[in-house]
Amino acid sequence: MGPRWWACPKAVACLTALHQTLEEARVSDSASAMSAWGIQHLEPHLRVIPDGDTGPIANAKSDRSFMGWPAMPAEPVPAGVLAMIVDQSEGAGPVSPLFIAVGS
């Protein structure tokens, strides 16, 4: 990972998620929470984030520009599905993939 990791949204997202899971493990009552965090979160992220060939900032240029990876083809999200996703992010509970497939 280069010195300008903060210019890559995916690197920032990965590190933010890593920090959030660390805080969750740190305050957990489980004696094994920190060990599980290291194995399930830290180690996998450390294999991916700093990888200069395939990591999130592999396409970064020396001038700090980052074009990212080519966009994946995608169709617009139907309004009903988008509403379910928004509701989930506001604490309404998980969205079942089966429900999305049936409801779309």
Biopython code that builds the backbone (N, CA, C, O; Angstrom):
import numpy as np
from Bio.PDB.StructureBuilder import StructureBuilder

atoms = [
    (1, "MET", "N", (0.867, -1.170, 0.000)),
    (1, "MET", "CA", (0.000, 0.000, 0.000)),
    (1, "MET", "C", (0.905, 1.222, 0.000)),
    (1, "MET", "O", (1.861, 1.301, 0.772)),
    (2, "GLY", "N", (0.601, 2.153, -0.856)),
    (2, "GLY", "CA", (1.399, 3.357, -0.976)),
    (2, "GLY", "C", (1.088, 4.366, 0.116)),
    (2, "GLY", "O", (0.175, 4.168, 0.917)),
    (3, "PRO", "N", (1.851, 5.445, 0.141)),
    (3, "PRO", "CA", (1.646, 6.465, 1.160)),
    (3, "PRO", "C", (0.342, 7.245, 0.983)),
    (3, "PRO", "O", (-0.057, 7.991, 1.877)),
    (4, "ARG", "N", (-0.306, 7.085, -0.135)),
    (4, "ARG", "CA", (-1.556, 7.825, -0.382)),
    (4, "ARG", "C", (-2.756, 6.888, -0.414)),
    (4, "ARG", "O", (-3.650, 7.031, -1.248)),
    (5, "TRP", "N", (-2.763, 5.943, 0.490)),
    (5, "TRP", "CA", (-3.854, 4.984, 0.583)),
    (5, "TRP", "C", (-5.186, 5.684, 0.777)),
    (5, "TRP", "O", (-6.223, 5.185, 0.341)),
    (6, "TRP", "N", (-5.163, 6.821, 1.418)),
    (6, "TRP", "CA", (-6.383, 7.562, 1.744)),
    (6, "TRP", "C", (-7.074, 8.123, 0.509)),
    (6, "TRP", "O", (-8.212, 8.584, 0.599)),
    (7, "ALA", "N", (-6.410, 8.093, -0.640)),
    (7, "ALA", "CA", (-7.026, 8.581, -1.880)),
    (7, "ALA", "C", (-7.856, 7.497, -2.567)),
    (7, "ALA", "O", (-8.526, 7.775, -3.562)),
    (8, "CYS", "N", (-7.823, 6.290, -2.062)),
    (8, "CYS", "CA", (-8.556, 5.176, -2.674)),
    (8, "CYS", "C", (-9.758, 4.824, -1.805)),
    (8, "CYS", "O", (-9.585, 4.334, -0.689)),
    (9, "PRO", "N", (-10.971, 5.065, -2.294)),
    (9, "PRO", "CA", (-12.165, 4.780, -1.496)),
    (9, "PRO", "C", (-12.240, 3.335, -0.980)),
    (9, "PRO", "O", (-12.674, 3.108, 0.149)),
    (10, "LYS", "N", (-11.825, 2.366, -1.790)),
    (10, "LYS", "CA", (-11.915, 0.973, -1.338)),
    (10, "LYS", "C", (-10.943, 0.705, -0.198)),
    (10, "LYS", "O", (-11.289, 0.002, 0.751)),
    (11, "ALA", "N", (-9.742, 1.248, -0.272)),
    (11, "ALA", "CA", (-8.785, 1.064, 0.827)),
    (11, "ALA", "C", (-9.327, 1.691, 2.108)),
    (11, "ALA", "O", (-9.216, 1.106, 3.185)),
    (12, "VAL", "N", (-9.909, 2.875, 1.990)),
    (12, "VAL", "CA", (-10.492, 3.551, 3.154)),
    (12, "VAL", "C", (-11.639, 2.716, 3.719)),
    (12, "VAL", "O", (-11.752, 2.558, 4.934)),
    (13, "ALA", "N", (-12.484, 2.185, 2.848)),
    (13, "ALA", "CA", (-13.611, 1.365, 3.306)),
    (13, "ALA", "C", (-13.120, 0.112, 4.026)),
    (13, "ALA", "O", (-13.657, -0.258, 5.070)),
    (14, "CYS", "N", (-12.109, -0.533, 3.474)),
    (14, "CYS", "CA", (-11.562, -1.740, 4.110)),
    (14, "CYS", "C", (-10.969, -1.426, 5.479)),
    (14, "CYS", "O", (-11.217, -2.148, 6.445)),
    (15, "LEU", "N", (-10.194, -0.362, 5.563)),
    (15, "LEU", "CA", (-9.581, 0.003, 6.836)),
    (15, "LEU", "C", (-10.615, 0.468, 7.855)),
    (15, "LEU", "O", (-10.473, 0.208, 9.050)),
    (16, "THR", "N", (-11.650, 1.150, 7.389)),
    (16, "THR", "CA", (-12.731, 1.573, 8.288)),
    (16, "THR", "C", (-13.449, 0.352, 8.843)),
    (16, "THR", "O", (-13.715, 0.281, 10.043)),
    (17, "ALA", "N", (-13.762, -0.601, 7.987)),
    (17, "ALA", "CA", (-14.434, -1.827, 8.437)),
    (17, "ALA", "C", (-13.544, -2.591, 9.410)),
    (17, "ALA", "O", (-14.026, -3.128, 10.407)),
    (18, "LEU", "N", (-12.263, -2.640, 9.123)),
    (18, "LEU", "CA", (-11.325, -3.321, 10.006)),
    (18, "LEU", "C", (-11.311, -2.663, 11.389)),
    (18, "LEU", "O", (-11.305, -3.354, 12.408)),
    (19, "HIS", "N", (-11.306, -1.345, 11.422)),
    (19, "HIS", "CA", (-11.317, -0.624, 12.691)),
    (19, "HIS", "C", (-12.620, -0.870, 13.453)),
    (19, "HIS", "O", (-12.606, -1.068, 14.668)),
    (20, "GLN", "N", (-13.742, -0.858, 12.737)),
    (20, "GLN", "CA", (-15.025, -1.083, 13.404)),
    (20, "GLN", "C", (-15.104, -2.472, 14.023)),
    (20, "GLN", "O", (-15.626, -2.634, 15.126)),
    (21, "THR", "N", (-14.590, -3.473, 13.318)),
    (21, "THR", "CA", (-14.611, -4.825, 13.878)),
    (21, "THR", "C", (-13.634, -4.951, 15.040)),
    (21, "THR", "O", (-13.886, -5.712, 15.974)),
    (22, "LEU", "N", (-12.531, -4.223, 14.999)),
    (22, "LEU", "CA", (-11.598, -4.215, 16.125)),
    (22, "LEU", "C", (-12.275, -3.658, 17.371)),
    (22, "LEU", "O", (-12.169, -4.237, 18.452)),
    (23, "GLU", "N", (-12.960, -2.549, 17.221)),
    (23, "GLU", "CA", (-13.642, -1.940, 18.367)),
    (23, "GLU", "C", (-14.714, -2.867, 18.927)),
    (23, "GLU", "O", (-14.893, -2.957, 20.142)),
    (24, "GLU", "N", (-15.421, -3.552, 18.045)),
    (24, "GLU", "CA", (-16.435, -4.495, 18.497)),
    (24, "GLU", "C", (-15.797, -5.624, 19.295)),
    (24, "GLU", "O", (-16.313, -6.009, 20.344)),
    (25, "ALA", "N", (-14.678, -6.160, 18.806)),
    (25, "ALA", "CA", (-13.984, -7.243, 19.515)),
    (25, "ALA", "C", (-13.393, -6.737, 20.833)),
    (25, "ALA", "O", (-13.406, -7.446, 21.839)),
    (26, "ARG", "N", (-12.885, -5.527, 20.817)),
    (26, "ARG", "CA", (-12.229, -4.969, 22.002)),
    (26, "ARG", "C", (-13.187, -4.848, 23.180)),
    (26, "ARG", "O", (-12.786, -5.083, 24.320)),
    (27, "VAL", "N", (-14.423, -4.491, 22.935)),
    (27, "VAL", "CA", (-15.386, -4.312, 24.028)),
    (27, "VAL", "C", (-16.224, -5.565, 24.282)),
    (27, "VAL", "O", (-17.096, -5.563, 25.151)),
    (28, "SER", "N", (-15.967, -6.615, 23.541)),
    (28, "SER", "CA", (-16.727, -7.850, 23.700)),
    (28, "SER", "C", (-16.429, -8.506, 25.050)),
    (28, "SER", "O", (-15.332, -8.367, 25.592)),
    (29, "ASP", "N", (-17.406, -9.210, 25.572)),
    (29, "ASP", "CA", (-17.230, -9.974, 26.803)),
    (29, "ASP", "C", (-16.566, -11.324, 26.533)),
    (29, "ASP", "O", (-16.164, -12.019, 27.466)),
    (30, "SER", "N", (-16.456, -11.687, 25.282)),
    (30, "SER", "CA", (-15.864, -12.972, 24.916)),
    (30, "SER", "C", (-14.347, -12.932, 25.082)),
    (30, "SER", "O", (-13.683, -12.012, 24.605)),
    (31, "ALA", "N", (-13.814, -13.932, 25.759)),
    (31, "ALA", "CA", (-12.367, -14.001, 25.973)),
    (31, "ALA", "C", (-11.605, -14.242, 24.672)),
    (31, "ALA", "O", (-10.419, -13.923, 24.576)),
    (32, "SER", "N", (-12.274, -14.794, 23.689)),
    (32, "SER", "CA", (-11.593, -15.107, 22.429)),
    (32, "SER", "C", (-11.863, -14.082, 21.327)),
    (32, "SER", "O", (-11.451, -14.287, 20.185)),
    (33, "ALA", "N", (-12.538, -12.998, 21.647)),
    (33, "ALA", "CA", (-12.936, -12.030, 20.615)),
    (33, "ALA", "C", (-11.742, -11.441, 19.869)),
    (33, "ALA", "O", (-11.787, -11.307, 18.646)),
    (34, "MET", "N", (-10.692, -11.093, 20.575)),
    (34, "MET", "CA", (-9.542, -10.479, 19.904)),
    (34, "MET", "C", (-8.812, -11.496, 19.022)),
    (34, "MET", "O", (-8.342, -11.154, 17.937)),
    (35, "SER", "N", (-8.721, -12.727, 19.483)),
    (35, "SER", "CA", (-8.109, -13.770, 18.668)),
    (35, "SER", "C", (-8.925, -14.003, 17.396)),
    (35, "SER", "O", (-8.380, -14.097, 16.297)),
    (36, "ALA", "N", (-10.234, -14.094, 17.571)),
    (36, "ALA", "CA", (-11.109, -14.291, 16.409)),
    (36, "ALA", "C", (-11.000, -13.116, 15.454)),
    (36, "ALA", "O", (-11.006, -13.310, 14.238)),
    (37, "TRP", "N", (-10.900, -11.897, 15.980)),
    (37, "TRP", "CA", (-10.744, -10.713, 15.127)),
    (37, "TRP", "C", (-9.466, -10.822, 14.304)),
    (37, "TRP", "O", (-9.468, -10.543, 13.105)),
    (38, "GLY", "N", (-8.379, -11.227, 14.946)),
    (38, "GLY", "CA", (-7.122, -11.353, 14.219)),
    (38, "GLY", "C", (-7.203, -12.356, 13.089)),
    (38, "GLY", "O", (-6.716, -12.106, 11.986)),
    (39, "ILE", "N", (-7.817, -13.491, 13.365)),
    (39, "ILE", "CA", (-7.905, -14.568, 12.370)),
    (39, "ILE", "C", (-8.936, -14.259, 11.293)),
    (39, "ILE", "O", (-8.682, -14.476, 10.108)),
    (40, "GLN", "N", (-10.091, -13.757, 11.697)),
    (40, "GLN", "CA", (-11.186, -13.574, 10.747)),
    (40, "GLN", "C", (-11.168, -12.238, 10.022)),
    (40, "GLN", "O", (-11.741, -12.119, 8.940)),
    (41, "HIS", "N", (-10.522, -11.232, 10.597)),
    (41, "HIS", "CA", (-10.560, -9.899, 9.988)),
    (41, "HIS", "C", (-9.180, -9.367, 9.626)),
    (41, "HIS", "O", (-8.919, -9.049, 8.466)),
    (42, "LEU", "N", (-8.297, -9.269, 10.614)),
    (42, "LEU", "CA", (-6.996, -8.647, 10.373)),
    (42, "LEU", "C", (-6.171, -9.382, 9.321)),
    (42, "LEU", "O", (-5.727, -8.783, 8.341)),
    (43, "GLU", "N", (-5.967, -10.683, 9.526)),
    (43, "GLU", "CA", (-5.113, -11.430, 8.601)),
    (43, "GLU", "C", (-5.617, -11.392, 7.161)),
    (43, "GLU", "O", (-4.817, -11.141, 6.259)),
    (44, "PRO", "N", (-6.912, -11.630, 6.900)),
    (44, "PRO", "CA", (-7.371, -11.550, 5.500)),
    (44, "PRO", "C", (-7.206, -10.157, 4.902)),
    (44, "PRO", "O", (-6.827, -10.022, 3.738)),
    (45, "HIS", "N", (-7.489, -9.120, 5.689)),
    (45, "HIS", "CA", (-7.333, -7.761, 5.170)),
    (45, "HIS", "C", (-5.870, -7.450, 4.867)),
    (45, "HIS", "O", (-5.567, -6.805, 3.863)),
    (46, "LEU", "N", (-4.967, -7.904, 5.727)),
    (46, "LEU", "CA", (-3.547, -7.618, 5.502)),
    (46, "LEU", "C", (-2.988, -8.373, 4.302)),
    (46, "LEU", "O", (-1.955, -7.985, 3.755)),
    (47, "ARG", "N", (-3.651, -9.438, 3.889)),
    (47, "ARG", "CA", (-3.225, -10.131, 2.666)),
    (47, "ARG", "C", (-3.695, -9.379, 1.417)),
    (47, "ARG", "O", (-3.074, -9.490, 0.360)),
    (48, "VAL", "N", (-4.784, -8.619, 1.531)),
    (48, "VAL", "CA", (-5.387, -7.988, 0.361)),
    (48, "VAL", "C", (-5.030, -6.507, 0.234)),
    (48, "VAL", "O", (-4.568, -6.079, -0.824)),
    (49, "ILE", "N", (-5.231, -5.730, 1.273)),
    (49, "ILE", "CA", (-5.105, -4.275, 1.177)),
    (49, "ILE", "C", (-3.742, -3.825, 0.643)),
    (49, "ILE", "O", (-3.702, -3.013, -0.281)),
    (50, "PRO", "N", (-2.624, -4.319, 1.185)),
    (50, "PRO", "CA", (-1.332, -3.813, 0.699)),
    (50, "PRO", "C", (-0.824, -4.469, -0.588)),
    (50, "PRO", "O", (0.257, -4.118, -1.060)),
    (51, "ASP", "N", (-1.567, -5.405, -1.163)),
    (51, "ASP", "CA", (-1.112, -6.105, -2.366)),
    (51, "ASP", "C", (-1.052, -5.149, -3.551)),
    (51, "ASP", "O", (-2.086, -4.686, -4.032)),
    (52, "GLY", "N", (0.138, -4.860, -4.014)),
    (52, "GLY", "CA", (0.338, -3.921, -5.118)),
    (52, "GLY", "C", (-0.117, -4.436, -6.475)),
    (52, "GLY", "O", (-0.291, -3.651, -7.407)),
    (53, "ASP", "N", (-0.312, -5.747, -6.598)),
    (53, "ASP", "CA", (-0.733, -6.319, -7.880)),
    (53, "ASP", "C", (-2.244, -6.442, -8.014)),
    (53, "ASP", "O", (-2.798, -6.189, -9.084)),
    (54, "THR", "N", (-2.908, -6.828, -6.935)),
    (54, "THR", "CA", (-4.347, -7.065, -7.021)),
    (54, "THR", "C", (-5.152, -6.370, -5.927)),
    (54, "THR", "O", (-6.378, -6.485, -5.909)),
    (55, "GLY", "N", (-4.507, -5.663, -5.028)),
    (55, "GLY", "CA", (-5.198, -4.988, -3.931)),
    (55, "GLY", "C", (-6.027, -3.807, -4.416)),
    (55, "GLY", "O", (-6.044, -3.507, -5.610)),
    (56, "PRO", "N", (-6.713, -3.136, -3.495)),
    (56, "PRO", "CA", (-7.634, -2.069, -3.883)),
    (56, "PRO", "C", (-6.975, -0.866, -4.550)),
    (56, "PRO", "O", (-7.645, -0.113, -5.256)),
    (57, "ILE", "N", (-5.684, -0.676, -4.340)),
    (57, "ILE", "CA", (-5.030, 0.466, -5.001)),
    (57, "ILE", "C", (-3.974, 0.015, -6.005)),
    (57, "ILE", "O", (-3.017, 0.739, -6.277)),
    (58, "ALA", "N", (-4.152, -1.179, -6.550)),
    (58, "ALA", "CA", (-3.195, -1.711, -7.512)),
    (58, "ALA", "C", (-3.099, -0.842, -8.764)),
    (58, "ALA", "O", (-2.045, -0.805, -9.400)),
    (59, "ASN", "N", (-4.160, -0.152, -9.129)),
    (59, "ASN", "CA", (-4.142, 0.685, -10.327)),
    (59, "ASN", "C", (-3.801, 2.142, -10.038)),
    (59, "ASN", "O", (-3.958, 2.999, -10.907)),
    (60, "ALA", "N", (-3.338, 2.427, -8.830)),
    (60, "ALA", "CA", (-2.984, 3.805, -8.487)),
    (60, "ALA", "C", (-1.737, 4.234, -9.265)),
    (60, "ALA", "O", (-0.860, 3.421, -9.556)),
    (61, "LYS", "N", (-1.681, 5.489, -9.585)),
    (61, "LYS", "CA", (-0.544, 6.032, -10.328)),
    (61, "LYS", "C", (0.295, 6.904, -9.392)),
    (61, "LYS", "O", (-0.187, 7.333, -8.343)),
    (62, "SER", "N", (1.522, 7.162, -9.761)),
    (62, "SER", "CA", (2.417, 7.925, -8.889)),
    (62, "SER", "C", (1.949, 9.354, -8.656)),
    (62, "SER", "O", (2.369, 9.987, -7.688)),
    (63, "ASP", "N", (1.082, 9.878, -9.530)),
    (63, "ASP", "CA", (0.591, 11.250, -9.345)),
    (63, "ASP", "C", (-0.639, 11.307, -8.431)),
    (63, "ASP", "O", (-1.318, 12.331, -8.364)),
    (64, "ARG", "N", (-0.921, 10.207, -7.731)),
    (64, "ARG", "CA", (-2.026, 10.081, -6.785)),
    (64, "ARG", "C", (-3.369, 9.838, -7.455)),
    (64, "ARG", "O", (-4.378, 9.696, -6.765)),
    (65, "SER", "N", (-3.406, 9.787, -8.774)),
    (65, "SER", "CA", (-4.676, 9.512, -9.429)),
    (65, "SER", "C", (-4.989, 8.026, -9.292)),
    (65, "SER", "O", (-4.088, 7.190, -9.219)),
    (66, "PHE", "N", (-6.237, 7.726, -9.261)),
    (66, "PHE", "CA", (-6.672, 6.344, -9.154)),
    (66, "PHE", "C", (-7.931, 6.181, -9.967)),
    (66, "PHE", "O", (-8.958, 6.796, -9.679)),
    (67, "MET", "N", (-7.848, 5.364, -10.965)),
    (67, "MET", "CA", (-9.003, 5.150, -11.817)),
    (67, "MET", "C", (-9.804, 3.943, -11.354)),
    (67, "MET", "O", (-10.936, 3.753, -11.799)),
    (68, "GLY", "N", (-9.249, 3.135, -10.482)),
    (68, "GLY", "CA", (-9.964, 1.966, -9.986)),
    (68, "GLY", "C", (-10.020, 0.866, -11.027)),
    (68, "GLY", "O", (-9.358, 0.924, -12.064)),
    (69, "TRP", "N", (-10.807, -0.110, -10.731)),
    (69, "TRP", "CA", (-10.988, -1.227, -11.638)),
    (69, "TRP", "C", (-12.110, -0.896, -12.611)),
    (69, "TRP", "O", (-12.957, -0.056, -12.308)),
    (70, "PRO", "N", (-12.131, -1.539, -13.772)),
    (70, "PRO", "CA", (-13.231, -1.281, -14.717)),
    (70, "PRO", "C", (-14.578, -1.572, -14.050)),
    (70, "PRO", "O", (-14.692, -2.478, -13.224)),
    (71, "ALA", "N", (-15.565, -0.811, -14.412)),
    (71, "ALA", "CA", (-16.894, -0.979, -13.815)),
    (71, "ALA", "C", (-17.492, -2.321, -14.231)),
    (71, "ALA", "O", (-17.320, -2.770, -15.364)),
    (72, "MET", "N", (-18.182, -2.937, -13.310)),
    (72, "MET", "CA", (-18.895, -4.170, -13.631)),
    (72, "MET", "C", (-20.224, -3.789, -14.272)),
    (72, "MET", "O", (-20.845, -2.807, -13.864)),
    (73, "PRO", "N", (-20.665, -4.541, -15.261)),
    (73, "PRO", "CA", (-21.968, -4.235, -15.841)),
    (73, "PRO", "C", (-23.052, -4.423, -14.783)),
    (73, "PRO", "O", (-23.016, -5.379, -14.008)),
    (74, "ALA", "N", (-23.992, -3.525, -14.759)),
    (74, "ALA", "CA", (-25.065, -3.608, -13.766)),
    (74, "ALA", "C", (-26.324, -2.954, -14.302)),
    (74, "ALA", "O", (-26.274, -2.001, -15.080)),
    (75, "GLU", "N", (-27.429, -3.480, -13.875)),
    (75, "GLU", "CA", (-28.718, -2.878, -14.203)),
    (75, "GLU", "C", (-29.119, -1.969, -13.053)),
    (75, "GLU", "O", (-28.669, -2.173, -11.925)),
    (76, "PRO", "N", (-29.959, -0.966, -13.314)),
    (76, "PRO", "CA", (-30.427, -0.104, -12.221)),
    (76, "PRO", "C", (-31.157, -0.931, -11.159)),
    (76, "PRO", "O", (-31.853, -1.896, -11.475)),
    (77, "VAL", "N", (-30.987, -0.538, -9.906)),
    (77, "VAL", "CA", (-31.659, -1.227, -8.807)),
    (77, "VAL", "C", (-33.134, -0.827, -8.812)),
    (77, "VAL", "O", (-33.445, 0.363, -8.792)),
    (78, "PRO", "N", (-34.052, -1.807, -8.838)),
    (78, "PRO", "CA", (-35.476, -1.469, -8.779)),
    (78, "PRO", "C", (-35.785, -0.698, -7.491)),
    (78, "PRO", "O", (-35.183, -0.954, -6.448)),
    (79, "ALA", "N", (-36.713, 0.233, -7.572)),
    (79, "ALA", "CA", (-37.027, 1.105, -6.438)),
    (79, "ALA", "C", (-37.387, 0.318, -5.189)),
    (79, "ALA", "O", (-36.959, 0.686, -4.095)),
    (80, "GLY", "N", (-38.157, -0.748, -5.317)),
    (80, "GLY", "CA", (-38.548, -1.547, -4.156)),
    (80, "GLY", "C", (-37.361, -2.212, -3.481)),
    (80, "GLY", "O", (-37.295, -2.278, -2.254)),
    (81, "VAL", "N", (-36.425, -2.703, -4.280)),
    (81, "VAL", "CA", (-35.233, -3.339, -3.735)),
    (81, "VAL", "C", (-34.360, -2.279, -3.064)),
    (81, "VAL", "O", (-33.818, -2.509, -1.982)),
    (82, "LEU", "N", (-34.226, -1.129, -3.704)),
    (82, "LEU", "CA", (-33.438, -0.046, -3.124)),
    (82, "LEU", "C", (-34.015, 0.375, -1.779)),
    (82, "LEU", "O", (-33.266, 0.638, -0.838)),
    (83, "ALA", "N", (-35.329, 0.440, -1.679)),
    (83, "ALA", "CA", (-35.968, 0.799, -0.411)),
    (83, "ALA", "C", (-35.654, -0.239, 0.666)),
    (83, "ALA", "O", (-35.417, 0.122, 1.819)),
    (84, "MET", "N", (-35.649, -1.532, 0.300)),
    (84, "MET", "CA", (-35.317, -2.573, 1.276)),
    (84, "MET", "C", (-33.873, -2.430, 1.748)),
    (84, "MET", "O", (-33.584, -2.603, 2.932)),
    (85, "ILE", "N", (-32.973, -2.118, 0.830)),
    (85, "ILE", "CA", (-31.564, -1.948, 1.192)),
    (85, "ILE", "C", (-31.408, -0.763, 2.134)),
    (85, "ILE", "O", (-30.676, -0.846, 3.120)),
    (86, "VAL", "N", (-32.085, 0.330, 1.838)),
    (86, "VAL", "CA", (-32.022, 1.512, 2.702)),
    (86, "VAL", "C", (-32.595, 1.195, 4.071)),
    (86, "VAL", "O", (-32.025, 1.587, 5.089)),
    (87, "ASP", "N", (-33.721, 0.488, 4.106)),
    (87, "ASP", "CA", (-34.321, 0.101, 5.384)),
    (87, "ASP", "C", (-33.363, -0.758, 6.198)),
    (87, "ASP", "O", (-33.258, -0.595, 7.414)),
    (88, "GLN", "N", (-32.663, -1.678, 5.526)),
    (88, "GLN", "CA", (-31.719, -2.542, 6.215)),
    (88, "GLN", "C", (-30.602, -1.710, 6.823)),
    (88, "GLN", "O", (-30.200, -1.949, 7.962)),
    (89, "SER", "N", (-30.104, -0.746, 6.085)),
    (89, "SER", "CA", (-28.991, 0.059, 6.592)),
    (89, "SER", "C", (-29.419, 0.949, 7.740)),
    (89, "SER", "O", (-28.579, 1.450, 8.489)),
    (90, "GLU", "N", (-30.728, 1.150, 7.885)),
    (90, "GLU", "CA", (-31.241, 1.954, 8.993)),
    (90, "GLU", "C", (-31.685, 1.080, 10.153)),
    (90, "GLU", "O", (-32.390, 1.544, 11.048)),
    (91, "GLY", "N", (-31.273, -0.194, 10.142)),
    (91, "GLY", "CA", (-31.553, -1.070, 11.269)),
    (91, "GLY", "C", (-32.826, -1.875, 11.179)),
    (91, "GLY", "O", (-33.284, -2.409, 12.189)),
    (92, "ALA", "N", (-33.412, -1.977, 10.001)),
    (92, "ALA", "CA", (-34.660, -2.723, 9.849)),
    (92, "ALA", "C", (-34.430, -4.227, 9.768)),
    (92, "ALA", "O", (-35.392, -4.988, 9.668)),
    (93, "GLY", "N", (-33.182, -4.667, 9.810)),
    (93, "GLY", "CA", (-32.869, -6.091, 9.769)),
    (93, "GLY", "C", (-32.303, -6.496, 8.428)),
    (93, "GLY", "O", (-32.324, -5.719, 7.474)),
    (94, "PRO", "N", (-31.797, -7.719, 8.356)),
    (94, "PRO", "CA", (-31.162, -8.178, 7.115)),
    (94, "PRO", "C", (-32.167, -8.364, 5.984)),
    (94, "PRO", "O", (-33.333, -8.684, 6.211)),
    (95, "VAL", "N", (-31.691, -8.157, 4.774)),
    (95, "VAL", "CA", (-32.511, -8.360, 3.587)),
    (95, "VAL", "C", (-32.181, -9.739, 3.040)),
    (95, "VAL", "O", (-31.034, -10.019, 2.694)),
    (96, "SER", "N", (-33.169, -10.581, 2.965)),
    (96, "SER", "CA", (-32.965, -11.929, 2.464)),
    (96, "SER", "C", (-32.764, -11.896, 0.956)),
    (96, "SER", "O", (-33.558, -11.282, 0.242)),
    (97, "PRO", "N", (-31.694, -12.560, 0.448)),
    (97, "PRO", "CA", (-31.498, -12.618, -1.010)),
    (97, "PRO", "C", (-32.699, -13.251, -1.712)),
    (97, "PRO", "O", (-33.043, -12.851, -2.824)),
    (98, "LEU", "N", (-33.342, -14.239, -1.069)),
    (98, "LEU", "CA", (-34.512, -14.867, -1.668)),
    (98, "LEU", "C", (-35.655, -13.857, -1.793)),
    (98, "LEU", "O", (-36.357, -13.831, -2.803)),
    (99, "PHE", "N", (-35.836, -13.035, -0.773)),
    (99, "PHE", "CA", (-36.890, -12.031, -0.806)),
    (99, "PHE", "C", (-36.639, -11.031, -1.932)),
    (99, "PHE", "O", (-37.573, -10.617, -2.618)),
    (100, "ILE", "N", (-35.386, -10.646, -2.121)),
    (100, "ILE", "CA", (-35.046, -9.707, -3.198)),
    (100, "ILE", "C", (-35.367, -10.349, -4.550)),
    (100, "ILE", "O", (-35.960, -9.710, -5.419)),
    (101, "ALA", "N", (-34.970, -11.623, -4.724)),
    (101, "ALA", "CA", (-35.200, -12.291, -5.999)),
    (101, "ALA", "C", (-36.700, -12.419, -6.277)),
    (101, "ALA", "O", (-37.144, -12.212, -7.407)),
    (102, "VAL", "N", (-37.476, -12.759, -5.251)),
    (102, "VAL", "CA", (-38.912, -12.923, -5.437)),
    (102, "VAL", "C", (-39.595, -11.588, -5.586)),
    (102, "VAL", "O", (-40.531, -11.444, -6.372)),
    (103, "GLY", "N", (-39.120, -10.592, -4.819)),
    (103, "GLY", "CA", (-39.770, -9.281, -4.822)),
    (103, "GLY", "C", (-39.427, -8.403, -6.000)),
    (103, "GLY", "O", (-40.078, -7.379, -6.210)),
    (104, "SER", "N", (-38.427, -8.771, -6.771)),
    (104, "SER", "CA", (-38.025, -7.886, -7.886)),
    (104, "SER", "C", (-38.769, -8.174, -9.156)),
    (104, "SER", "O", (-38.538, -7.515, -10.170)),
]
sb = StructureBuilder()
sb.init_structure("model")
sb.init_model(0)
sb.init_chain("A")
sb.init_seg("    ")
for serial, (resi, resn, name, xyz) in enumerate(atoms, 1):
    if name == "N":
        sb.init_residue(resn, " ", resi, " ")
    sb.init_atom(name, np.array(xyz, "f"), 0.0, 1.0, " ", f" {name:<3s}", serial, name[0])
structure = sb.get_structure()
